[in-house]
């Protein structure tokens, strides 16, 4: 299939016992065969989708006060969350001071009004919610991957390795992905050449010839988030099964985190992951993201089973 790679599924070790707690336990699961996009969906590809369908993303729609009880009238305007680097180290008692909700920020205007994707057409699309990613996938005749399918593809056949390319973050000093170099959130040395997103295919592919599985932008998966992998080993498909892997956290809904807004699993880390803050530039790493919360560092890619 054009722009996709056929992945021959099998049993593999999913998760990690020495990473963040929600990556455990490491366990054997199996996935069936599937095709997966070589690259995350780009601004150019998303533009084609919007031009063909007239689709409006969540970030372009004003919040409905009925969906957000207590919201101020000032906040009922379209927008999305954008990262802005502070000019000094963050104080320990300030939570996420580097994220700002910017009115008018969306996939066309990644930094807000006045910004443009004109020179970023080969960069991953950002400011897409889970529903936006699903809508694109349906239009393209594809689906979003499960967490297990995504992780298997990201590992590229390297069983048990810490990173998608081996056990060393920067082998022989070579940067293998777009992540933060320096002291997050205020000092980025730009050793990889990029402050924010980078063009797809700029960094080396993994052994499955897939690009940007690690870093650049987080990617939506179809699975609901739960605090660990408990329960998945009993639900996993047996090796050689043609069915996709199904985990318990995939089948459970928003009540998993006792919140009215469901959270799906993000995978892969982004250009904001750093050694001193968010070491999630690894295949096993995962993050719970509210389905209605697009940001400037979240994108996606699709599969066909």
HELIX and SHEET records of a PDB file:
HELIX    1   1 UNK A   21  UNK A   23  5                                   3    
HELIX    2   2 UNK A   43  UNK A   53  1                                  11    
HELIX    3   3 UNK A   58  UNK A   60  5                                   3    
HELIX    4   4 UNK A   73  UNK A   75  5                                   3    
HELIX    5   5 UNK A  130  UNK A  139  1                                  10    
HELIX    6   6 UNK A  147  UNK A  155  1                                   9    
HELIX    7   7 UNK A  171  UNK A  173  5                                   3    
HELIX    8   8 UNK A  232  UNK A  235  1                                   4    
HELIX    9   9 UNK A  248  UNK A  251  1                                   4    
HELIX   10  10 UNK A  254  UNK A  257  5                                   4    
SHEET    1   A 4 UNK A   4  UNK A   7  0                                        
SHEET    2   A 4 UNK A  34  UNK A  37 -1                                        
SHEET    3   A 4 UNK A 302  UNK A 304 -1                                        
SHEET    4   A 4 UNK A 143  UNK A 144 -1                                        
SHEET    1   B 2 UNK A  11  UNK A  14  0                                        
SHEET    2   B 2 UNK A  27  UNK A  30 -1                                        
SHEET    1   C 2 UNK A  79  UNK A  83  0                                        
SHEET    2   C 2 UNK A  99  UNK A 103 -1                                        
SHEET    1   D 2 UNK A 182  UNK A 183  0                                        
SHEET    2   D 2 UNK A 187  UNK A 188 -1                                        
SHEET    1   E 4 UNK A 286  UNK A 290  0                                        
SHEET    2   E 4 UNK A 263  UNK A 267 -1                                        
SHEET    3   E 4 UNK A 218  UNK A 224 -1                                        
SHEET    4   E 4 UNK A 298  UNK A 299  1                                        
END                                                                             
